């Protein structure tokens, strides 16, 4: 017999309070890459040596270096060449994104839900990076904040997958939204603490969208703008109307994003779409 929504919610609360909701570890190589990349003296050789320790991550970096957008006439076959072609900033993005995607956004039975959530998370991170570039803010911090804004939702799906019985029907969207409101921030902050992520990522996970503007939370507003830009990525014939609505959003004035800046951000859509199609 299928359990009620309330019984599932109670069980999640019980497991959370008992510390029994599993948080997957961030691979050691990814953690070391984050630490190494924050050092201004980091060289391509140092980063290549680290990435070489994880075959899967090494493959991601080589794939990125030889992608249609990056490829030159010479095929890249070594990690040091790959880092030199991509740059340290882009290699860090690839490594962290691949680690999060494979470690968190991959659960049997929920592939489609997590695929869409991952696309939104990565797209938000990529747009956040471009907004930060326009504002002359920390680009790498913005990318990581946008990427992990909704990591708690992915962790909730993982927890539900472990609770769900084979004979139970899919959860209704409104029920899932209620659980997401109850658990997303808690699980996201727990993961950020476990993984030793910086404060700006915790802030991105924790902020309340409804109060970010009145509080003047610049980091939160940057991520919100990135989310709005992602929402325009696959718009229909009403895209011009939606673009105009964004041009009058008070977030732009609060951040100091001018009309020309917004045009620059709109101009990044095709590039970001291509990156999403190639997996990041």
C-alpha positions in Angstrom: 0.0 0.0 0.0 1.3 3.4 -1.0 2.3 5.7 1.8 0.7 9.1 2.3 2.6 12.3 1.5 2.5 13.2 5.2 4.1 9.9 6.2 6.9 10.4 3.6 7.5 13.9 4.9 7.7 12.7 8.5 10.1 10.0 7.5 12.4 12.5 5.8 12.3 14.7 8.9 13.1 11.7 11.1 16.1 10.8 8.9 17.3 14.3 8.7 17.2 14.8 12.4 19.0 11.5 12.9 21.7 12.5 10.4 20.8 9.6 8.1 20.3 11.6 4.9 23.5 10.7 3.0 25.5 13.6 1.5 27.8 12.4 -1.2 31.5 13.4 -0.8 33.0 16.0 -3.1 35.9 14.1 -4.8 39.3 14.9 -3.2 40.6 16.1 -6.6 37.8 18.6 -6.9 38.5 20.0 -3.4 42.2 20.2 -4.2 41.5 22.0 -7.5 39.4 24.6 -5.7 42.2 25.2 -3.2 44.9 25.3 -5.8 43.0 27.6 -8.1 42.6 30.2 -5.3 46.4 30.6 -5.2 47.5 33.3 -7.6 50.8 31.5 -8.1 49.0 28.4 -9.5 50.6 27.2 -12.8 49.1 25.0 -15.5 51.5 22.2 -14.5 50.2 22.2 -10.9 46.6 22.0 -12.1 47.3 19.3 -14.7 49.1 17.2 -12.1 46.0 17.4 -9.8 43.5 16.6 -12.5 45.6 13.6 -13.7 44.8 11.8 -10.5 41.2 11.3 -11.5 40.7 9.6 -14.9 37.1 10.8 -15.3 37.9 14.5 -14.6 41.0 14.3 -16.8 38.7 13.1 -19.6 36.3 16.0 -19.0 39.2 18.5 -19.3 40.5 17.0 -22.5 37.0 16.9 -24.0 36.6 20.6 -23.1 39.9 21.5 -24.7 39.0 19.7 -27.9 35.4 20.9 -28.1 34.1 22.7 -31.1 34.3 26.0 -29.3 37.8 25.6 -28.1 39.5 23.4 -30.7 42.4 24.7 -32.7 44.1 22.9 -35.6 46.1 20.7 -33.2 44.3 18.0 -31.2 45.1 18.3 -27.5 46.3 15.0 -25.9 48.0 16.1 -22.7 46.5 17.8 -19.6 49.1 20.5 -19.5 48.3 21.5 -23.1 44.5 21.4 -22.2 45.0 23.7 -19.2 47.1 26.0 -21.3 44.4 26.2 -24.0 41.4 26.5 -21.7 43.0 28.6 -18.9 42.9 27.9 -15.2 39.4 29.5 -14.7 37.8 27.2 -17.3 39.5 24.1 -16.1 38.3 24.7 -12.5 34.7 25.1 -13.9 34.9 21.8 -15.8 36.3 19.9 -12.8 33.8 21.2 -10.3 30.9 20.9 -12.6 31.7 17.3 -13.6 32.2 16.4 -9.9 28.9 17.8 -8.8 27.1 16.4 -11.9 28.3 12.9 -11.4 28.3 12.9 -7.6 24.9 14.6 -6.9 22.8 14.9 -10.1 22.8 11.2 -11.0 20.1 9.0 -9.4 18.5 5.9 -11.0 14.8 6.5 -11.6 15.0 10.3 -11.6 17.2 10.8 -14.6 14.9 13.3 -16.4 14.2 15.4 -13.4 17.8 15.7 -12.5 18.9 16.3 -16.1 16.6 19.4 -16.2 17.7 20.5 -12.8 21.4 20.1 -13.8 20.9 22.1 -17.0 19.3 24.9 -15.0 22.1 24.8 -12.4 24.9 24.8 -14.9 23.2 27.5 -17.0 22.7 29.7 -14.0 26.4 29.2 -13.1 27.5 30.2 -16.6 25.2 33.3 -16.7 26.3 34.2 -13.2 29.9 34.2 -14.4 29.0 36.6 -17.3 27.1 38.9 -15.0 30.1 39.0 -12.6 32.4 39.8 -15.6 30.2 42.8 -16.5 30.2 44.0 -12.9 33.9 43.3 -12.4 33.1 40.9 -9.6 34.8 37.6 -8.8 33.9 35.5 -11.8 34.8 32.1 -10.3 32.9 32.8 -7.1 29.8 33.7 -9.1 30.0 30.6 -11.2 30.2 28.3 -8.2 27.4 30.2 -6.4 25.1 29.9 -9.4 26.0 26.3 -10.0 25.2 25.2 -6.4 22.2 27.5 -5.8 19.8 24.5 -6.1 22.1 21.7 -5.0 19.7 21.0 -2.0 17.0 20.1 -4.4 19.2 17.5 -6.1 20.0 16.1 -2.6 16.3 16.0 -1.7 15.7 13.9 -4.9 18.5 11.5 -3.8 16.9 11.2 -0.4 13.4 10.5 -1.9 14.9 7.9 -4.2 16.1 6.0 -1.2 12.7 6.2 0.5 10.5 5.4 -2.5 9.1 2.0 -2.9 8.9 0.3 -6.3 5.1 0.2 -6.3 4.5 3.8 -5.3 3.3 6.3 -7.8 5.2 9.4 -8.7 4.9 12.3 -6.3 2.6 15.1 -7.2 4.4 18.4 -8.2 2.7 20.4 -5.5 3.8 17.8 -2.9 7.4 17.9 -4.1 7.4 21.7 -4.0 6.4 21.5 -0.4 9.2 19.2 0.4 11.6 21.4 -1.6 10.7 24.4 0.5 11.2 22.4 3.7 14.5 20.7 2.9 16.3 22.5 0.0 18.1 25.1 2.0 18.9 22.7 4.9 20.4 20.0 2.7 22.2 22.6 0.6 23.9 24.2 3.6 24.8 20.9 5.0 26.5 19.9 1.8 28.3 23.3 1.6 29.6 22.7 5.2 30.6 19.1 4.5 32.4 20.0 1.3 34.1 23.0 2.9 32.7 25.5 0.4 33.2 29.2 0.8 30.7 31.6 2.4 29.5 33.1 -0.9 28.2 29.7 -1.9 26.3 29.3 1.4 24.9 32.7 0.9 23.7 31.7 -2.6 22.0 28.6 -1.2 20.4 30.4 1.7 19.0 33.7 0.4 15.3 34.3 0.3 14.3 35.5 -3.2 11.3 37.4 -1.9 13.5 39.7 0.3 16.8 39.8 -1.6 16.0 43.1 -3.3 14.8 45.0 -0.2 17.9 43.7 1.7 20.2 44.8 -1.1 21.9 41.5 -1.1 24.3 41.9 -4.0 25.4 38.3 -4.3 21.8 37.1 -4.2 20.7 39.6 -6.8 23.5 38.6 -9.1 22.3 34.9 -8.9 18.7 36.0 -9.4 19.6 37.9 -12.6 21.5 34.8 -13.8 18.4 32.7 -13.2 16.3 35.2 -15.1 18.7 35.1 -18.0 18.6 31.3 -18.0 14.8 31.4 -18.1 15.1 33.4 -21.4 17.5 30.9 -22.9 14.8 28.7 -24.6 12.0 31.2 -25.0 9.3 30.9 -27.6 8.0 33.6 -29.9 7.2 35.8 -26.9 10.9 36.2 -26.2 11.0 39.9 -27.1 8.2 40.6 -24.6 10.0 38.7 -21.9 13.3 40.5 -22.7 11.6 43.8 -22.3 10.2 42.7 -19.0 13.7 41.9 -17.8 14.9 45.3 -19.0 12.6 46.9 -16.5 13.4 44.6 -13.6 14.6 46.6 -10.5 17.4 44.1 -10.0 19.3 45.8 -12.8 19.3 49.2 -11.1 20.3 47.7 -7.8 23.2 45.8 -9.3 24.2 48.7 -11.7 23.6 46.7 -14.9 23.1 49.2 -17.7 21.2 48.6 -21.0 24.4 48.0 -22.9 25.5 45.5 -20.3 22.2 43.6 -20.6 22.7 43.5 -24.4 26.1 42.0 -23.8 24.6 39.3 -21.5 21.9 38.6 -24.1 24.6 38.1 -26.6 26.1 35.3 -24.5 23.0 33.1 -24.9 24.2 31.1 -28.0 27.6 30.4 -26.5 26.0 29.2 -23.2 23.5 27.1 -25.0 26.3 25.4 -26.9 28.1 24.7 -23.7 25.0 23.2 -22.1 24.5 21.0 -25.2 28.0 19.7 -24.9 27.6 19.0 -21.2 29.3 22.1 -19.9 
